[in-house]
Amino acid sequence: MLDTLSLMGAGFLNALTPFNLIAMFISTALGITIGCLPGLSAAMGVALLLPITFGMDPATGLIVLGGIYCGAIFGGSISAILIHTPGTPASAATAIEGYQLTLRGQAARALSVACFASFAGGLLSCLSLYFLSPVLAELAMQFKSPEYFWLSIFGLTVIAGVSSKSLLKGLISGVLGLLLSTIGMDPMEGVERFMFNQPTLYNGINVTCALIGLFSMSQVLILAEKRIVERARAVKFSRLGISGSDLKRVTPIVTRSWIIGNLIGILPGAGASIACFMGYNEARRFSKHKEEFGKGSIEGVAGSEAANNAVTGGSLIPTLTLGIPGESVTAVLMGGLIIHGLQPGPELFTTYAGMTYTFFAGFVLVQFFMLAIGLGGCRVFAQIARLSDAILIPSIFILCVVGSYAIHNNFVEVVIMVIFGVIGYFVRKFGLNAAAMVLGLILGPIGENGLRRSLLLSDGDWTVLFSTPICWVMVGLCVFGVLSPLLMDRLEKKVQSDASGQTTK
C-alpha cells in the first residue's frame, strides 16, 4: 500500500511539470474543439493527433492523448445542447434535454451542468482507475458471448426511459433501429445483407453518419420549413451558470451515472454511446421531476454527461491491465503505447510503474482543465443560441456534409447521412423516437453476435444463455429495466393520491 501511495505521489510530481501542464491545457482545448464538430469523434481526434506524440516522453504523450479523449467526449455536448447536433455519438442523449433548455433561454445553465457532470464523472472514474483496476478487469474477463447478448437486451430496456411520451412509439423506433443494424455482411456466414452492391455498407451503417442525419440534418429540414427566426433572447446566466440548487439535484445522479459509465467502460465494445443512454434513463427513472423530461431537464443532461465521461477511466482499465481495449479510442491509445515500446499488461504496474502513475496523475489533472475551459467558455459558447436561423441552417448543413464525408473520405456516407436526415425528419413528424432508433442501431450487432456465437458454440442449446451467474444477474436487470418504469409510475401516482387526500382532510 505504501509503495502504491509513493508511486501516486511521484506521479503527481512528474505530471505537474510546466511542460506537462501546458500539454494538458492545449490537448484538452483541442479535444473540446474536435468534439464540437459533428463527425469528428474522440477516436478520430486521438488517431489524427497520435503522430505528434512520437517525439514526446511516453508519459507526456499519453497525457496528451488522454486530454484529447476527455475533451472530445465533453465537447460533443456543446453542439448537442446549442444546436441539437451531437458532436459525438456519446452526446446523443444529451441533445434530448439540452436543446430544450436552449430553446427556453437556458443554454448557459445546460452547458454548465454538462461541464460539471463531465468533470465529476471523469474525476470519479480516475478513482476506479487507481484502486479498482485489477478487480474490474477480472469482471470484464467474465463477459463472454451469452453475457454480451443479455447486455444488449438490458441496453434495449433503456428505450422505456428515453420514450417518455409513448412507449409504443419508442418500441417501434427501437425495432426499426434493430432492422437497420442487420444491413451489412453477415458476421457468421459472410453473406451480404441488404447492401445493394455498396461496398461502403460492408461493415453495416456507420453509426456516426446515422447520428448526424437523425439529429442534425433532420434539424436542418425542420428549421428550413419554418419562417426564418431572428433570435435576440438573452442567455440566462448566474456567476458560473450553475446554482447551488442545481448542484444538489444532480449530485446523486452523477454518482449513479459514474457507476454505470465505469461498468460500461470496462466491457469491450460497449462504449460511451451506450453509457450516455443508460445514464439518461436512470436519471429519469429515479427523478422526482419526471414532468421536466422531454421539455428540458438538467437531470437528464447530468445523467448522460456523467456516464459518458465515466467511461473514459473505465475503458482504460482493461486496456492497461489486460491489453483489451474497452472501445475504439482506447484501441488507438494502446497503439500509442506499443509505438512507444510499452506492452499493456502487468509490466506497466511494475517495470514502468513510474510512467503509468504519471499518466494517471495527468488524467486526473486533465479533468480540472476541462472544467476550467468548459465553465470559462460557457459565456462564449452560449451565444451560438442567439444566432439567426439564416446562419444556423447553412452552417449545420455544411457541418453535416463535411463531418460525414471526413469519417472515411467517402461520398456514399454523405448520401447515407442525408437519407437518415429524411428518416429523422419523418420520425420527428410522426412522434417516433430518434434516440431509441440509434440505440437499436448500436446494440443490434452486439446482441446478434452474442446470441449467434452462443448458439454456435453450444450446438444450438438455448440453455447456454442461462449458464452462468452473470447471465442470471443480467436477466434480473432486464426484468427490472422493463418493469421499473411501470412500478415507479404506480408509486408516483400513489404518493400523489396520498398527498391530495391529506390536503383534502
Secondary structure, DSSP 4 states (H G I P E B T S, - for coil): -HHHHHHHHHHHHHHTSHHHHHHHHHHHHHHHHHHHSTT--HHHHHHHHGGGGTTS-HHHHHHHHHHHHHHHHHHHHHHHHHHS--SSGGGHHHHHHHHHHHHTT-HHHHHHHHHHHHHHHHHHHHHHHHHSHHHHHHHHHT--HHHHHHHHHHHHTTHHHH--S-HHHHHHHHHHHHHHTT-EE-TTT--EES-TT-GGGTT---HHHHHIIIIIIHHHHHHHTS------PPPP--SSS--HHHHHHHHHHHHHHHHHHHHHHTSTT--HHHHHHHHHHHHHHT-S-GGGTTT--HHHHHHHHHHHHHHHHHHHHHHHHHS--SSHHHHHHHHHHHHTT--SSGGGGTTTHHHHHHHHHHHHHHHHHHHHHHHHHHHHHHGGGGS-HHHHHHHHHHHHHHHHHHHHT-HHHHHHHHHHHHHHHHHHHTT--HHHHHHHHHHHHHHHHHHHHHHHHTTT-GGGGGSSHHHHHHHHHHHHHHHHHHHHHHHHHHHHHHHHHHHH-
